Amino acid sequence: MTLAPFPGEMGALGAALAVKQEVEAHGYANGRCSAFIGFDAVKHFQYVRESGVLCPHCTNHCSRTILRFPDGDCYVTGNRCDRGAVVMEAAPAHKAQRAKCRTCSSCVRSCCLRSIRSPPCGRIRRRRSVFPRCWSSGTACPSGARFSELWAIGVKFSHPSSRRQYESGLQYVASDTICFPAKLVHGHVLDLCRQGVERIFLPYILHMPPEPKEEKSPYVCPVIMGYSMVVRNFQDPEEHFSVAFETPVFHWFTEQDRKRQICQYAVEHCGATKGQAEAAYRQAETAILSFRHQLVEEGKRVIADTGKAGGFAVVLAGRPYHTDPLVSHDLSGMFTRRGIPVLTVDSLPDWTGQTCASPVWRSPMTSTPGCSPAPW
């Protein structure tokens, strides 16, 4: 039996032999030479060890150990996922860029609010319309709010999503297996009830015009289809909080169906005349088109600035509710804090509904790779 004289270093020796075989067979990874700093530099090598650094990227708050090196680089251990490898304090080269780096996900929210602040005309003051800030409200609120403003006292939204808000609504969740965005709906509804609103608007939307146009199926997610019923049966704002809960049923097979049904609802339930409802719908269309135009303009600005800087931007492809930082774990913020701009799919110039299934989508405006599906 032969025992190694240095048993504590046997793993390192084995790794060195494996690397030697890999280099002899395939060459160096960078195609040039080894990245080893040399034995002389190793003798004076130093680093700073920071233990017990909590990861801020999710509620697990993993306890990490960060090794910081003299050149400003660092290495993270103790993290349980790739997000934990991201150190919040950006490198010096990233700090200046981070100050002017924007994400089109935040532009979605700011453009939405700007789109609904235009002065209304012909308003009939009767009541307040209230919308939970959930599902696709991030991209639909400009048109919905503008349409409601024309005869409502005002439009009110629930507060932005937070962990506390989510937990406050868990008591009303009917099934623990339902998706996170669905559970979050209860927190937004409860938030509105606590604000003392008069009514909450959460319709059944069973069909929507397909995007892109060549797709044939008008169906939406079955959870979104019927979740108004779940809220009514398990949370019941009318019984527990004396808040009117409006859940009209809409079948929007085409754009014309959407216009007809919304105007009909306004006439039958909101006290508007047919002419007022149609005028409101036209202004709602103007609001959503303005919102989309602002979003594309912001996308053009990000692409132009990125091209001048010689860098790259990330396109996050997801559902409308992924613009909610709580739902997406603030994924866009993780990139922008590293100085990497973020684009949403609908902020891409000349986007015509191409599928993101292919590895690379090239914008007619640029020659750089544009879209890579996010691993959601």
C-alpha positions as CSV (number, residue, x, y, z in Angstrom):
1,M,0.0,0.0,0.0
2,T,1.3,3.4,-1.0
3,L,0.1,6.5,0.9
4,A,0.4,10.0,-0.6
5,P,2.7,12.2,1.4
6,F,0.3,15.1,1.0
7,P,-3.2,13.8,1.3
8,G,-4.7,17.3,1.8
9,E,-3.5,18.3,-1.7
10,M,-4.5,15.2,-3.6
11,G,-7.7,16.8,-4.9
12,A,-5.8,19.8,-6.2
13,L,-3.2,17.5,-7.9
14,G,-6.0,15.6,-9.5
15,A,-7.7,18.7,-10.8
16,A,-4.3,19.9,-12.2
17,L,-3.8,16.6,-14.0
18,A,-7.3,16.8,-15.5
19,V,-6.7,20.4,-16.7
20,K,-3.4,19.2,-18.2
21,Q,-5.1,16.5,-20.2
22,E,-7.8,18.9,-21.3
23,V,-5.3,21.5,-22.6
24,E,-3.3,18.8,-24.4
25,A,-6.4,17.6,-26.1
26,H,-8.3,20.8,-26.9
27,G,-6.0,23.7,-26.1
28,Y,-6.6,26.7,-23.8
29,A,-10.1,28.1,-23.3
30,N,-9.1,31.5,-24.6
31,G,-7.2,30.0,-27.5
32,R,-3.9,31.7,-26.4
33,C,-2.4,30.8,-23.1
34,S,-3.1,30.0,-19.5
35,A,-4.7,32.6,-17.2
36,F,-2.5,31.4,-14.3
37,I,-0.9,34.5,-12.6
38,G,2.5,32.7,-12.1
39,F,4.3,31.2,-9.1
40,D,6.0,34.4,-8.1
41,A,2.6,36.3,-8.0
42,V,1.1,33.4,-6.0
43,K,3.8,33.9,-3.2
44,H,2.4,37.5,-2.6
45,F,-1.2,36.8,-3.5
46,Q,-3.7,38.4,-1.1
47,Y,-7.4,38.6,-0.7
48,V,-10.0,39.8,1.7
49,R,-12.6,37.4,3.1
50,E,-16.1,38.7,4.0
51,S,-18.2,36.1,5.8
52,G,-21.9,36.1,6.6
53,V,-22.9,38.4,3.7
54,L,-26.7,38.0,3.2
55,C,-27.9,37.7,-0.4
56,P,-30.6,40.4,-1.1
57,H,-32.0,38.9,-4.3
58,C,-34.8,36.8,-2.8
59,T,-36.4,36.0,0.6
60,N,-34.1,33.0,1.2
61,H,-31.3,35.5,2.1
62,C,-28.5,32.9,1.8
63,S,-25.4,33.6,3.9
64,R,-22.6,34.0,1.5
65,T,-18.8,34.3,1.7
66,I,-17.2,36.9,-0.6
67,L,-13.5,36.8,-1.5
68,R,-12.3,40.2,-2.8
69,F,-9.1,40.5,-4.8
70,P,-6.7,43.4,-5.3
71,D,-7.8,44.0,-8.9
72,G,-11.4,44.7,-7.8
73,D,-12.7,41.3,-8.8
74,C,-14.5,39.0,-6.3
75,Y,-15.6,35.4,-5.9
76,V,-18.8,34.3,-4.1
77,T,-19.4,31.0,-2.3
78,G,-22.3,29.8,-0.2
79,N,-25.0,30.9,-2.7
80,R,-27.7,28.4,-3.6
81,C,-28.4,29.8,-7.1
82,D,-26.8,31.9,-9.8
83,R,-28.4,35.1,-8.6
84,G,-26.4,34.9,-5.4
85,A,-23.2,35.2,-7.4
86,V,-24.2,38.8,-8.2
87,V,-22.6,41.2,-5.7
88,M,-24.8,44.3,-5.3
89,E,-21.9,46.7,-5.2
90,A,-20.9,47.1,-8.9
91,A,-17.3,47.3,-10.0
92,P,-16.0,50.8,-10.6
93,A,-16.3,50.5,-14.3
94,H,-20.0,49.8,-13.9
95,K,-20.8,52.5,-11.4
96,A,-20.8,55.4,-13.8
97,Q,-22.8,53.5,-16.4
98,R,-25.3,52.3,-13.8
99,A,-26.3,55.9,-13.0
100,K,-27.6,56.4,-16.6
101,C,-28.7,52.9,-17.3
102,R,-32.4,52.4,-17.6
103,T,-34.8,49.4,-18.0
104,C,-37.8,49.5,-20.3
105,S,-39.6,47.5,-17.5
106,S,-39.6,50.7,-15.4
107,C,-40.5,52.7,-18.5
108,V,-43.6,50.6,-18.8
109,R,-44.7,51.8,-15.3
110,S,-43.8,55.4,-15.9
111,C,-45.3,55.6,-19.4
112,C,-48.5,54.0,-18.0
113,L,-48.9,56.8,-15.4
114,R,-48.1,59.5,-17.9
115,S,-50.6,58.1,-20.4
116,I,-53.5,58.4,-18.0
117,R,-52.7,61.9,-16.7
118,S,-54.0,63.8,-19.8
119,P,-56.9,66.1,-19.0
120,P,-60.3,64.5,-19.7
121,C,-63.1,66.0,-21.6
122,G,-66.9,65.6,-21.3
123,R,-66.6,63.9,-18.0
124,I,-69.7,62.8,-16.1
125,R,-68.8,62.8,-12.4
126,R,-70.5,59.8,-10.8
127,R,-68.2,57.4,-9.1
128,R,-64.7,56.1,-8.7
129,S,-63.3,53.2,-10.7
130,V,-60.7,51.0,-9.0
131,F,-58.3,48.5,-10.5
132,P,-56.1,46.0,-8.8
133,R,-52.5,46.4,-10.0
134,C,-52.1,42.7,-11.1
135,W,-52.2,40.4,-14.1
136,S,-51.7,42.6,-17.2
137,S,-52.7,45.9,-15.7
138,G,-49.1,47.1,-16.3
139,T,-49.8,47.3,-20.0
140,A,-53.6,47.7,-20.0
141,C,-54.1,50.5,-17.5
142,P,-53.6,53.4,-19.9
143,S,-56.6,52.5,-21.9
144,G,-58.7,51.2,-19.0
145,A,-58.0,54.2,-16.8
146,R,-58.5,56.7,-19.6
147,F,-61.8,55.1,-20.6
148,S,-63.1,55.2,-17.0
149,E,-62.0,58.7,-16.3
150,L,-64.6,60.2,-18.7
151,W,-67.5,59.5,-16.3
152,A,-65.8,58.5,-13.0
153,I,-64.8,60.8,-10.2
154,G,-61.3,59.4,-10.6
155,V,-59.2,56.3,-11.1
156,K,-57.4,54.5,-8.3
157,F,-54.9,51.7,-8.4
158,S,-53.7,49.4,-5.6
159,H,-50.2,50.1,-4.3
160,P,-47.2,48.5,-6.0
161,S,-46.6,44.9,-5.1
162,S,-44.7,44.1,-2.0
163,R,-43.9,41.0,0.1
164,R,-46.1,42.3,2.9
165,Q,-49.0,42.9,0.6
166,Y,-48.6,39.4,-0.9
167,E,-48.6,37.8,2.6
168,S,-51.6,39.8,3.7
169,G,-53.8,38.1,1.1
170,L,-52.6,34.5,1.6
171,Q,-55.5,33.9,4.0
172,Y,-57.9,34.0,1.0
173,V,-55.9,31.7,-1.4
174,A,-58.0,28.7,-2.2
175,S,-55.2,26.4,-3.4
176,D,-51.5,26.5,-2.5
177,T,-50.7,25.1,-6.0
178,I,-52.0,28.1,-7.8
179,C,-49.3,30.4,-9.4
180,F,-47.7,33.2,-7.6
181,P,-49.3,36.0,-9.7
182,A,-52.7,34.6,-8.8
183,K,-51.9,34.6,-5.1
184,L,-50.8,38.1,-5.4
185,V,-54.2,39.2,-6.7
186,H,-55.7,38.7,-3.2
187,G,-53.2,41.1,-1.7
188,H,-54.0,43.8,-4.2
189,V,-57.8,43.4,-3.7
190,L,-57.3,43.5,0.1
191,D,-55.1,46.6,-0.3
192,L,-57.9,48.4,-2.2
193,C,-60.5,47.4,0.4
194,R,-58.4,48.8,3.2
195,Q,-58.1,52.1,1.2
196,G,-61.9,52.4,1.6
197,V,-62.8,52.4,-2.1
198,E,-66.4,52.1,-3.3
199,R,-66.0,49.4,-5.9
200,I,-63.4,47.2,-7.5
201,F,-63.3,46.3,-11.2
202,L,-61.9,42.8,-12.0
203,P,-63.6,41.4,-15.2
204,Y,-63.7,37.9,-16.6
205,I,-61.8,38.1,-19.9
206,L,-62.3,34.7,-21.6
207,H,-61.0,35.5,-25.0
208,M,-58.7,38.1,-26.4
209,P,-57.6,39.0,-30.0
210,P,-54.5,36.8,-30.6
211,E,-51.0,38.3,-30.9
212,P,-49.4,38.0,-33.4
213,K,-52.3,38.2,-35.8
214,E,-51.6,34.9,-37.6
215,E,-52.2,32.9,-34.5
216,K,-55.7,31.4,-34.3
217,S,-56.3,30.7,-30.7
218,P,-58.1,33.6,-28.8
219,Y,-58.0,31.9,-25.4
220,V,-56.1,33.3,-22.4
221,C,-54.7,31.6,-19.4
222,P,-57.4,29.6,-17.6
223,V,-56.4,31.0,-14.3
224,I,-56.9,34.6,-15.5
225,M,-60.2,33.5,-17.1
226,G,-61.9,32.5,-13.9
227,Y,-59.9,34.1,-11.1
228,S,-62.5,36.8,-10.5
229,M,-64.8,34.0,-9.4
230,V,-62.2,32.7,-7.0
231,V,-61.9,36.2,-5.5
232,R,-65.6,36.5,-5.2
233,N,-66.1,33.1,-3.5
234,F,-63.1,33.1,-1.2
235,Q,-62.4,36.8,-0.5
236,D,-65.8,38.4,-1.3
237,P,-65.1,42.1,-0.9
238,E,-68.8,42.8,-1.0
239,E,-69.6,40.7,2.1
240,H,-66.4,41.3,4.2
241,F,-65.6,44.9,3.3
242,S,-68.9,46.3,1.8
243,V,-67.0,47.1,-1.4
244,A,-68.9,46.6,-4.7
245,F,-67.1,44.0,-6.8
246,E,-67.8,44.3,-10.5
247,T,-66.9,41.2,-12.6
248,P,-68.4,41.6,-16.1
249,V,-67.7,38.8,-18.7
250,F,-65.9,39.7,-21.9
251,H,-65.3,37.6,-25.0
252,W,-63.0,39.6,-27.2
253,F,-62.5,37.5,-30.3
254,T,-61.7,40.6,-32.4
255,E,-60.9,44.2,-31.8
256,Q,-64.5,45.1,-32.8
257,D,-65.9,42.7,-30.2
258,R,-63.8,44.5,-27.5
259,K,-65.1,47.9,-28.6
260,R,-68.7,46.8,-28.7
261,Q,-68.7,45.0,-25.4
262,I,-66.9,47.7,-23.5
263,C,-69.2,50.4,-24.8
264,Q,-72.2,48.3,-24.1
265,Y,-71.0,47.8,-20.5
266,A,-70.5,51.5,-20.1
267,V,-74.0,52.3,-21.3
268,E,-75.7,49.6,-19.2
269,H,-73.7,50.0,-15.9
270,C,-72.0,53.3,-15.9
271,G,-74.8,55.7,-17.0
272,A,-73.1,56.8,-20.2
273,T,-74.8,57.3,-23.5
274,K,-73.7,55.4,-26.6
275,G,-72.0,58.5,-28.0
276,Q,-70.1,59.2,-24.7
277,A,-69.0,55.5,-24.5
278,E,-67.7,55.5,-28.1
279,A,-65.9,58.8,-27.6
280,A,-64.3,57.4,-24.4
281,Y,-63.3,54.3,-26.2
282,R,-61.5,56.3,-28.9
283,Q,-59.6,58.3,-26.3
284,A,-58.7,55.0,-24.6
285,E,-57.3,53.7,-27.9
286,T,-55.3,57.0,-28.2
287,A,-53.9,56.5,-24.7
288,I,-52.7,52.9,-25.3
289,L,-51.2,53.9,-28.7
290,S,-49.4,56.8,-27.0
291,F,-48.1,54.4,-24.3
292,R,-46.8,52.0,-26.9
293,H,-45.2,54.8,-28.8
294,Q,-43.4,56.1,-25.7
295,L,-42.2,52.6,-24.9
296,V,-40.8,52.1,-28.4
297,E,-39.1,55.5,-28.3
298,E,-37.5,54.6,-25.1
299,G,-36.3,51.3,-26.7
300,K,-34.8,53.2,-29.6
301,R,-32.9,55.5,-27.1
302,V,-31.6,52.5,-25.2
303,I,-30.4,50.7,-28.3
304,A,-28.8,53.9,-29.7
305,D,-27.0,54.6,-26.4
306,T,-25.8,51.0,-26.1
307,G,-24.5,51.0,-29.7
308,K,-22.5,54.2,-29.0
309,A,-21.0,52.7,-25.9
310,G,-20.1,49.5,-27.7
311,G,-22.0,47.4,-25.2
312,F,-25.0,45.2,-25.3
313,A,-28.6,45.1,-23.9
314,V,-30.7,42.3,-22.6
315,V,-34.2,41.6,-23.9
316,L,-36.5,40.0,-21.3
317,A,-39.3,38.1,-22.9
318,G,-42.2,37.4,-20.5
319,R,-45.8,37.9,-19.7
320,P,-47.2,41.4,-19.0
321,Y,-47.1,40.7,-15.2
322,H,-43.4,40.1,-15.4
323,T,-43.0,43.9,-15.4
324,D,-43.9,43.7,-11.7
325,P,-40.6,43.6,-9.8
326,L,-42.0,41.3,-7.1
327,V,-43.1,38.7,-9.7
328,S,-39.9,38.8,-11.7
329,H,-37.6,39.0,-8.6
330,D,-36.5,42.4,-10.0
331,L,-34.6,40.6,-12.7
332,S,-34.3,43.7,-14.8
333,G,-32.9,45.6,-11.8
334,M,-30.2,42.9,-11.4
335,F,-29.0,43.7,-14.9
336,T,-29.2,47.5,-14.7
337,R,-27.3,47.5,-11.4
338,R,-24.4,45.9,-13.3
339,G,-24.7,48.6,-16.0
340,I,-26.5,46.4,-18.5
341,P,-29.6,48.1,-20.2
342,V,-32.8,46.0,-20.3
343,L,-35.5,46.0,-23.0
344,T,-39.0,44.5,-23.1
345,V,-40.1,42.8,-26.3
346,D,-42.7,45.4,-27.1
347,S,-40.1,48.2,-26.8
348,L,-38.1,46.8,-29.7
349,P,-38.3,49.0,-32.8
350,D,-40.2,47.5,-35.8
351,W,-41.2,44.5,-33.7
352,T,-44.0,42.7,-35.7
353,G,-44.7,39.8,-33.4
354,Q,-41.8,37.5,-34.5
355,T,-41.5,34.4,-32.3
356,C,-38.7,34.4,-29.7
357,A,-38.2,30.6,-30.2
358,S,-35.2,31.1,-32.4
359,P,-31.9,31.7,-30.6
360,V,-31.4,35.2,-32.1
361,W,-33.8,37.8,-33.4
362,R,-32.2,40.7,-35.3
363,S,-33.9,44.0,-35.4
364,P,-34.2,45.8,-38.8
365,M,-32.9,48.9,-36.9
366,T,-29.7,47.2,-35.7
367,S,-27.3,44.4,-36.6
368,T,-26.9,43.2,-33.1
369,P,-28.6,40.2,-31.5
370,G,-31.9,41.3,-30.0
371,C,-34.0,38.7,-28.3
372,S,-33.1,35.7,-26.1
373,P,-36.0,34.1,-24.2
374,A,-35.7,34.6,-20.4
375,P,-35.6,31.3,-18.5
376,W,-38.9,31.8,-16.7
